[in-house]
Amino acid sequence: MVFPMVPKVIIHNSISIDGSFSSFEPNMELHYRIAGMFKPDMHLIGSNTVKTGIELYGAGVPPEEASDFEKPKRNKAFPAWVVVDSKGTLEGMLHTCRRFELCRDVIVLVSQTTPQRYLRYLDERHYDYHCIGRDSVDLRKALNLLSKEYHVKTLLADTGRILGNLLLNQGLVDEISLLVHPVVVGKKSYNMFKDITRNLTMTLVKCERLEKQYIWLVYQVKKKESSPT
Ligand SMILES: NC(=O)c1ccc[n+]([C@@H]2O[C@H](COP(=O)([O-])OP(=O)(O)OC[C@H]3O[C@@H](n4cnc5c(N)ncnc54)[C@H](OP(=O)(O)O)[C@@H]3O)[C@@H](O)[C@H]2O)c1
């Protein structure tokens, strides 16, 4: 079978009517129900998103147990979570992700400047990790790697503004899925597209009303740049 050079990348986010990522209570059940509809092979997640997720929705970081040092034995049909973490931000916390029953396992993307101590932490716990990029993770090369090594065809970026905007600015995104919540957050807005550096043209491919008050929009991003590598 021939696999494409880069997977199809879908950014999926819950936003307020005024385009904020945060400062409101997202409907997590609906958010993840929609995420599952894309049948992603993997989820791509930024380190800040994991860290804030633990702070906002978790009950802190529980002490590690022996099972946290082993790869979980889960259904291979479940998506793996790929975390971009070149600074070692998630040292001591990754088991909170690995424990999610619907996560096949956690794969970590690091760079040449990642602290050795963090690499030892990953080794000791048998996490797959890949060094790809000098200071930060080279996202285009990372997508190539996920396609080649893991045969990923569909990647769901369930992440915040920083990583999402980097992917968009580098022309790596195929679709944007937005679950619009019936709330305006105004001055507290953490705008989803604030770091976009050029106009992006989209084609609306889905517009559905869900549970009476939510709108699910899916846009196809036009003029995706082809991979030079
Ligand atoms: N409403 C939603 O659907 C939703 C979903 C997810 C998150 N959020 C919200 O978004 C916020 C967290 O997101 P965020 O915007 O702070 O961060 P984020 O999207 O988690 O992005 C940070 C990630 O970007 C990577 N990065 C930064 N510069 C890079 C570069 N030059 N090249 C490659 N990678 C780079 C970082 O990697 P390193 O660690 O390697 O530096 C890190 O993994 C929270 O408020 C969270 O609640 C909302």
The ligand as a Gaussian input file, in Angstrom:
#p B3LYP/6-31G(d) Opt

LIG

0 1
 N      -11.338000      25.091000      23.012000
 C      -10.583000      24.149000      22.479000
 O      -11.006000      23.398000      21.596000
 C       -9.184000      23.991000      22.986000
 C       -8.413000      22.889000      22.599000
 C       -7.105000      22.790000      23.050000
 C       -6.590000      23.799000      23.856000
 N       -7.362000      24.841000      24.208000
 C       -6.825000      25.941000      25.046000
 O       -5.631000      26.415000      24.439000
 C       -4.716000      26.824000      25.466000
 C       -3.405000      26.061000      25.318000
 O       -2.916000      26.205000      24.036000
 P       -1.724000      27.177000      23.654000
 O       -2.220000      28.020000      22.528000
 O       -1.164000      27.866000      24.863000
 O       -0.640000      26.160000      23.211000
 P       -0.655000      24.804000      22.339000
 O       -1.522000      24.847000      21.150000
 O       -0.729000      23.683000      23.293000
 O        0.766000      24.955000      21.651000
 C        1.956000      24.876000      22.319000
 C        2.736000      23.876000      21.514000
 O        3.304000      24.522000      20.376000
 C        4.611000      24.072000      20.233000
 N        5.427000      25.099000      19.579000
 C        5.624000      26.367000      19.985000
 N        6.463000      27.000000      19.117000
 C        6.782000      26.081000      18.162000
 C        7.585000      26.132000      16.996000
 N        8.226000      27.245000      16.630000
 N        7.671000      25.029000      16.232000
 C        7.030000      23.889000      16.574000
 N        6.238000      23.788000      17.671000
 C        6.118000      24.865000      18.461000
 C        5.094000      23.829000      21.641000
 O        6.126000      22.897000      21.564000
 P        7.307000      22.829000      22.650000
 O        6.674000      22.322000      23.891000
 O        8.218000      21.868000      21.972000
 O        7.866000      24.210000      22.783000
 C        3.853000      23.251000      22.301000
 O        3.772000      21.857000      22.132000
 C       -5.381000      26.547000      26.776000
 O       -6.018000      27.718000      27.218000
 C       -6.417000      25.485000      26.413000
 O       -7.494000      25.459000      27.318000
 C       -8.638000      24.964000      23.798000

